[in-house]
């Protein structure tokens, strides 16, 4: 009888353990009630390329900020308004001649030559999840730079799958400035062009390999900055 009780206890303990595991990691989907995982989303509003200025729904706290400071404020405020802020900044996946997106989303406003190489080579950052469904978009920073998405990237901060299409990036598949010539300035004229990504398209999420006028507007991808 004692032996049977021990067997029953072990079976119950194993069931509880496995239930806990599967409830928090189901395939490529996570539950995240405490905000432990990093988030990434597509902005609700459109911004201009110059100074990353919001065209609609601007946040008062971001007034007067320009460039990457503006985009960081914008993405972070959007996270706060939609209840997914957990004390870490959010930064835009956008590149210029002086800042590569792959560095910016790790909190370093520099190009890759000046980025901390130990950080870029590390596979320890991630995963990034979409709000609402908590599906994994990128398992790691390395996957991101290899254009390897786990699920489609198209969710907004409010958890609504809007599939907004065009997203400002000027960034190639490896996270570098794509060198279109606009450099974040819509006043630049032809033959310079800007490159954009397509939300909802795993192949061209960051660069659709087409050229757009420097004054083109669109949304931005916002990534939560990991604790380095």
Secondary structure, 3 states (H helix, E strand, C coil): CHHHHHHHHHHHHHHHHHHHHHHHEECCEECCCCCCCEEEEECCCCECCHHHCECCCCCHHHCCCCHHHHHHHHHHHHHHHCCCCCCCCEEECCCCCCCCHHHHCCCCCCCHHHCCHHHHCCCCCCCEECCCCCEEEECCHHHHHCCCCCCCCCEECCCCECCCCEEECCECCCCCECCCECCCCCCCCCCCEECEEECCCCCCCCCCCCCECCCCCEECEEEECCCC
